[in-house]
Amino acid sequence: MTPADGNAADTPRLLEQARAWLAQDPDPETREELDSLIVAAEAGSAEAVDDLHSRFDARLEFGTAGLRGRIEAGPNRMNRVLVSQAAAGFARWLVEHAEGGKPSVVIGYDGRKNSDVFARDTAELMAGAGVRAILLPRLLPTPVLAFAVRHLDVSAGVMVTASHNPPQDNGYKVYLGGENHGSQIVSPTDAEIEAHILEVARGDIGDLPRSEQFEIASGDVEAAYIEATAAVATTAAPRDAVTFAYTAMHGVGWRTAEAVFERAGFSTPVVVAEQRDPDPAFPTVSFPNPEEPGAMDLSFATGRAAGVDLVIANDPDADRLAVAIPDDSADGFRRLSGNEVGALLGWRAAELAERNSTAGAAFGALACSIVSSPALAAVAAAYHLDFADTLTGFKWVSRAPGLIYGFEEALGYLVNPQTIRDKDGISAATAFLDLANELAASGRTIADHLDAFAERFGYFASDQISLRVTDLSRIDEIMAALRATPPSSLGAVAVDHIDDLRDGFGALPPSDVLRIVLADGSRVMVRPSGTEPKLKIYIDASSDEGDVAARRATATARVAALADAMRALTA
């Protein structure tokens, strides 16, 4: 039975909702496609009715990740009506929580479809609601917006971006200033804002007050970001010894990254010309995420042709970093995992903390998400630093007390929390290039440094399984089955215990996560993705026995066996 068959009696109500939405939609494109759907549904098209149910039976919920979805008409999609409701609702929350003065917000946007439109709608509605609104002067990376929240000392920030999602998507991220120090929102703030949004949604967006009396930020904001980010490079060694290729992956990273690299004194990068400029269609990649197979093929080809030492990639809004090093494969390069880059940058942060300490010992905290490699905890222990593992997302990582460095395995790194409280692919690239140049001064490479890490801290192997689904209920079924019948072993290794984070665990807030700890110390984490229709499984194992080659072989074999076991268990 199709949804149309099961909800036939509901079709008049559905059509009434769709017509009401159409009447207030200011976007000609989404109006046209919704009008066509309504006409088709009125003519008896079951397919059109199903599509309308998909758009109107649910609503994109404003959560700690803000909003993210496909650009189409309806409350369960990203469009000007939904964004206007979100902006007006957030404005009401800001006015409600203003402490003795006019609340303020800075708004940024990337190069995706409608990003500039959504940003301007937000600025006009914020200004109309009595909020001081500052719009960044052009499309810019997400880290510049996150930086601007603190730099301008505003109450909040909004970034219109879908980061590395498919081309048809867009999104809406929210940051808070003041005591939140520019971090993304967390619970219960998200629910409070959502309540205001739902209140706005009961009316027509055409009745909301708008004003064009908002400010356009000067170029000083980006200039200050460039200066602060270039200062992440601290090595006194020559900073131009390492050659590298760079790709912005059709996003907004290049112009800002270029200025940072030049200011830091790095060698001039070889740019992947086909992916340098913003293009919302992302024509050279099937999925604009450096983690996805094939996404860095052009980067590798550019790097091979130029004979560079490294390949550096940002995702489309430049808040993530991917790094590849030369190898003997046909591609000529191997992309390092997020855990490998995270561990090396964490080691660098610990070394800097120790070097800069007046007491002769490192001070501060390293932090990573619970699904990231335990390697960072090993670094923290070796340097007597505090360590925090947090729920997934930089809204949590950035809030770790005493933070000097944080990362998550999904290519997110925070190397300068004194100036920004979100992942930043440009400052992370600056730190990594600084490290590579420091190593080059003593005749070493990143590959050598990875071996040195394994020798000192142990070899940490990891893998990830992403089960993409078309029916979200399948994810719920798998999580329910794992809870109802927990495995006693995975492959040949016994399960020691399972931590269910559904109701919270220790200092961690509630989250739909299972942590399976094996008798040999290996670990498997299972959770639904917060932004995509996927169930994600993270596998980690380590070894500190034997030489580096033996440690690598042992840890890698453990991870492979666990991956096979989890695929069988969740099939």
N, C-alpha and C positions, 0 to 999 in steps of 0.2 A: 504494500500500500504506500503510495507516495504521500508526502505532506499535504498536497492539494486534495487527494481523496479523503484523507483523515480530517481535514479542516474545511471541507466544502461549505459547511454552514457558517464558517467564520469569514468567508471571502468578502461579503459586503463590508464587514468591519475593517478588514484588511485594506480594501479599496478606499474606504473613507480615510484611513490613516495616511495612505499614500497620496491622496489628493490634497490633504491638509499640509503634508510636507511639501508637495509640489508648489502650493500656493505661496510659501514663504521662501523658497529656494532662489537665491539671487544669481546662481551660476547657470548660464545658458546650456553648458554641456551636460551637467547632471540633470537639469530640468528636462532636456530633450530625451535622455535615455530613460528617465523615470516615466515620462509621458508615454513613451513607446511601450513600456512594460504594462502600464495601466490599460492602455488600449488593447493590448494582446490578452491581458487577463480578463477584461470585459468580454472579449470575443470567445472566451472559453479555453485559452491556452493553459494547460496544466503546468507547462514549463515556466510560464510567466508567473503563475500563482506561486509556484515553489520558490522562484527567485524573490518575489515580494515577501514571502514568509521569512526567507533568509535575512532580508534587510530590515524587516519591521517587527518580527517576533522577539528580537533581542536588541540590546543596545551596547555599543562599545562602552565598557565601564572605565571610568576614570580611576586608575589605580596608582600604585607607587611608580609604575613605569609610564604614567600619563596615559596617552591614547596612541594607538597605532592600528592601522587597518588599510584596506583597499580603498582607493578613491572612487567612490560611487555614491549614488543617492541613498538616503535612508539612515536611520539612527544606528544601525549596526555597521556603518561604513564611515570613512573619513570624507568630509565635505564641508562646505562653507556654513551650512546650517549647524552641524554638530560642533564645529570649531567655534562658531559664534556663541552657542550655548555654553561651551566650556569656558570661553574667555569671560563672558558675563558672569558665570557662576564663580569663577576664580576671583574676579574683581570684587564680587560681594564678600567673598571670604577675606580678601585682603583688607577691605574697608572695615569689616567686622573685627579684625585682629590688629588694626592699626593702633599703635601705642603713642598717643599724643602727637599727632602730625599726619600729614598726607602720605598714604602708602605709595610706593614706587615700584616699577617693574621695568626691566630691560628685556627686549625681545629680539631674537635672532632667527635666521632662517638659512637653509642650505639651498642647493640647486635642484631639488626634486620638483616635480610637477606641483604647482599651486603653493609651494612653500612661501613665496613672496606674498601671495594673495592672503593666505591664512595669517601671516604675520601682520599684514596691514589691517585686516579685520580685527585682530587682537588689539593692536595699538589704538584703533578708533574706539573700540568698545571699552577698553580700559580707561581711556581719556574721558569717554562719555559717562563712565561710572564714578569719576572723581579720583582716579588713580593717575599719578604722574607716570606717563608712559614714554619710554625711550626706545626707539627702533634703531638697530644697528644699521650702518649706512649702505651695506651691500650684503650679498650672500657670503657667509663666513663659516669656518669650522665650528662645530659644537663646543670645543674647548675655549674658543674666544668668548662665546656667550657665558660659559661657566666662569671664566676668569672675570668677565665684566660685572657679574653679580657682586663680587667682592671689591673689585676695583672702583666701581661707581657707588658702592655702599648703598645698594637699593634693597627693598624689601623682598624682591623675588625676581626670577628670571623665567622666560619661556623660550624654548628652542623648538622651532618647527623642523622636524627631521624624522625620517624613518631609518636612519643609520644605514645598516647593510641589508635591509629588507628588499624584497623584489621591487622592480621598477614601478609597479602599479600602486604601491603603498605610500602612505605618508604618516606622520606621527606628530606628537605634541608632548614635549618633556618640560617638567616644571622643577625649578630650583628655589630654595628659600635662603634669604640673607639673614642678617642678625645673628642670633645664637646658633643658627644652623650652618653658618659660615659658608654658604653657597653650595651646600649639598642638595641632592635631589630629595623630594618629599618622601616620607615614610608614613606608615600607619601610626596614629589614626587620622593624620592630616588628609590623606587621600579620601577617606570616607566623608570627612567634613566638607571638602570641596565638592565631592560628588553629590552630596545632598543639596548644595546650592545650585549645581548644574541641573539637577532634576527639577528643582523649583522653577528655574528659568525655562526649562523645556516644556512646561505646561502652557506657556504663552507663545506668541509669534515673535521671531527674531526681528521682524520689521518694526516692532514697538520698542525695541531696546534703544536707549540713548546712545548716540555716537557723536564723536567729535574728532575733527582733524587737528585739534590743538595738542598734538603729541610732538615730542622732540626727535630729531635725527642725531644720533651720536656722531661725534667727530672721529676722524681717523686716529685720534690720540689713543683710543681704546685698543685698537689692533697694534699700534706702535708700542704701547706699554706691554701688551702680551708678548710681542716679538722680543723685546728687551729682556723680560723676565724669563722667557723660555730659553733664549740663547745662553743665559747665565747658568743654566743647568750643566753646561759643559764646564768642567773644572780642571781638567788635566793641563799641566804645564807643558806636556810634550807637544810636538807639532800636531796640529789637528787636521792636517790635510793629507796625511800619509795613506789613509784608506780611501779607495775609490768605491763608488756605489751607484747603483741605478735606483730610480725612484718612480713610483706610480701613485697617482691620486685616485685611480680607479673610477674615472669619470666624475669625481666628486669635487669638493671645494678646498682640498688640502694644499694644492700646489703653490698658489700665490703666497700664502702665509708661511708654508714650510720653506719655500725658497729663501724668503727673507730671514728666517731663523737660521738656516744652514749657513747663509752668507755671513750673518752677524756673528755666529759662533766660530767662524774661521775654517769650516770644513771644505773639502774639495768640492768643486762644482759637480753636482750629480748629473748622470746620464738619464734624461727623462724619457719615460715611455710616452712618446708623443701622441699616440692614438688615444691615450687615457688621461691626458694632462688636464683638459678643460672640462668644466661641468656639462653633463649631458644626462637629463633625466631618463633617457631610454637605455642607458648603459649598453651600447650596441656591441661591445667586444666581449662581454661576459654574459653567461647565462644566469648568473646569480652574483650580485656585486658584493661579495664577501670574500676576503682573502683566504678564509678557511676552506672555502668550497673547492672541490677538484676542478682544475682548469682555470680558476680565476686569475692565477699568477703566471699563466703560460707566456703572455706577452712580456711580462717583466723578466722572466727567465731568458727568453729569446734576446731581449735587449741587453741583458747582463752578459750573456754568452758572447754576443757580437762585440761588446766593448771590453770584455775581459776584466770585469769589476770584481772587487773583493766581497761585496755584499749587495743584496737586493733589499730595498726598504719599500714597504707598501703601507699606505693608509687606506682605510675604508672610506666610503663616500662622504661622510661627515667628519672624517679625520680624528675620531676619538679612539680608534683602534690602530694597532701597529702589528704588521707582520714582517718578519725578517727571514731571509734565506741566505745560506752560505754555500760556497762551491762544493760540489761533490763529483763523483765519477758516473753519475746517472746520465741518461740520454738528455734530460733537461739541463744538466750542468749545475743544478742547484738543488738544495734540500731546504724546504721551509721548516724552520724551527717551530716546535709546538709552542703554544702560549705558556705552558709550564716551563719549558726550557728557557725562554726569554725572561719569564717572571723570576725564575731562580737566579739567573745571572744578574739581573738588575737588582734583585734583593741582596745578593752578595755585595754588589757595588755599593748599595745604600748602607749596609752594615760596615763596610770598610771606611766609607766616608764619615759615618757617625763616630767610629773609633778614632779616625785620624783628626777629626775636628773637635774632639772632646777635650776640654781643659783638665778633666779628671783622669785622663788616660784610659778611659773605658767608654764604650759606646753607650748611648742613652736614647731611649725612645722605643717605639713599637713597630714591628712589621705585621702586616695583616693581609689575609687573602680570603677568598670565599671558600666555603666548606667543600666545594667540588674541585678546588684547585689542588695542585700537588702538595703533599706534606714536606716537600723539599724546603720550603720557606721556613717552616717550623724548625728544621734542622739548622738552618743558618742562624735563626734567632737564638737558639740554644747555645750555639758555638760562640756567639758574641755577647751572651748574657743580656740580650734584648728582650723586651716584652713581646708576646705574640698573641694575636687575636685571629680566630677564624670566625667568619661572619656568614650570614645568609648570602645567597647569590645576588649580585648587583652592587654597583658602586655607591648606591644610596646607603648601603650598609658598610662597605669597606671604608669609605671616606670618613665615617663617623667613629672609627676606632680611636680610643683615647691615646694621646701621645704619638700619633701616627707620623712616621718618617718615610714610609714606603708601603704601597699596597698594590695588589694585582688580582686579577681573575683569569682563569685559563682561556677564556674566550677573547684573547688578544687585548685585554684591557690592563693598563698600567698607570699608576699615579706616582710619579717620581718627585714632585715638588708640591706637597700638600700645603706649604706655607703660602702659596699663591693661588691654588686651584683645588677644588674638592670634587673632582670627577676624573674619570679616565681621560687620558690625553695622548693621542697617537703621535703628536708632533713633539711634545716634550719627551716622551719615551724614546722616540727616534733620536733625539738630541743626546739623551743619556747613553743610548746604545752605541751611537757613533763615537761618542767621547770615550767609552770603554774600549771600543775596537782600536781607536787611535792610540790609546795608552798601551794596549797590548802590542801593537805594531812597533812601538818605540823600543820594545825589548825583543823583537823578532818573533812574537807569538801571534796566533790567530784566535778567532772565536772558537774554532774546533778544538784548539789546544786548551782553551779556557774551560770548555765543557768537560774535557778529560780531567782537568785540575779540580773542577767541582766534584766530580765523581770520586776522585781519589781522597778528597778531604771530607766530604759529607756523605758519601755513598752514592750509588747510581739509582736514580728515581725514574722509573718507566711509567708511562700513562697511555691510556687509549680512551676513546669515546665512541659510543654507539648512539646514533640519532635515529629513532624510529618515527618517520614522518607518517601521519595518518590523514585520511580524508574525513573520518568520523571521530570527533573528539571524544565520544563516549568510549572508544577503544582504549584511550589512555586511562580513564577511570577504571575500566575493567582490569587492566593489567596491575594498576596500583592496588586495587581491592584484592586481587588474587594473591599478590605477594604478601599482603597483610594477613589474609585469611589462612594461607598455607605457606608460611615462610620456609625457605630452603634450609636444610640442615647441613648441606655442603654445596660447594660449587666446584664441579670437576672432582679432582681428587683431594681437595682441601676442605676441611671442616669449617663451618661457620662458627665463630666464637660467640658473637652476639649481634643483634640488630637494633639500632637506635631508630625509633620512629619520631620524627620531628613534627608530626601533625599537630600536637598540642603543646609544642615548645619543648626545648631540651636544654637543661642547664641555663646559660644566659641567652640562648638563642630564642627568638620569638617563634610562634607557630609557623610551620611551613610544610607543604606537601612533599616531604623528602624522606627517603629511607636510606640509612647508612648501614651497610653490611660489612662487618669486620671479620676477616678470616683468621684462622689460627696461626698463620705464618706472618701476620701483621699487614697483609694486603687489605685493600679496601675497595668497596663498590658503592657508589652513590646513585640513587635512582630518583628522578624528579621530572615532572612535566615542565616543558619550556614555558617561560612567562611571556614570550613574544611570538612564538610560532607554533603550528600544530604538530608538535613533536614530543615524544618521550625521550629524555636524555639519560644516558647511563655513563658514568664516569668511573674509570678503573685505574687504580694506582697500586704499584708494588715497588719495592726497593731491595737493594742488597748492598752490604758493606763487607762481604767476604771475598778474599782473593784480590787479584789485580783489577784494573779498570775493565779489561775485556771480560773477565769472569763475572764481575758484578753486572755488567751490561747484559750478558747472556742469561744470567739467573733472573734478573728483574723482568727482562723482556719476555722470557718464557712464561713467567707467572702471569703477566698481563694477558698474553695471548690465550692461555688456558682459561682465564676468567672471562675473557671476551666470548670465547666459544660457548662457555657454560651459560652466560647471560643471554646470548642469542637464542639458545635452545629453550631457556626458561621463559622468554617473552615472545616466542614465535606464535 
